[in-house]
Amino acid sequence: MVTFTSYITHNEAEITVEVQADVTPGAPAVWYMPNGDPGYPAEPAECEITSVTDEDGNEYVAVLSEYERDRLEETAFEKFENNRSQSYGW
């Protein structure tokens, strides 16, 4: 789970929100197995925005525009990768 602070626009007002997202890393394709058998296709990374709340606890997941959802998912992926690279010392 990734949690971060961001903003959204709702009813023409910019609102500061806390975002929670579940991020699952992808896996690269493997063309051939070590024994020569065919490999398997790549699995894309996935992100699900699970909560978008303002300071009063109002929930906004259901009213996110496609643009805002994409932007928040991209930020969640970035935060996930930053956390993962820090965990491994990269």
Summary of the structure (lengths in Angstrom):
residues: 90
radius of gyration: 17.2
end to end distance: 20.1
largest distance: 58.8
contacts: 198
relative contact order: 0.22
helix: 29%
strand: 42%
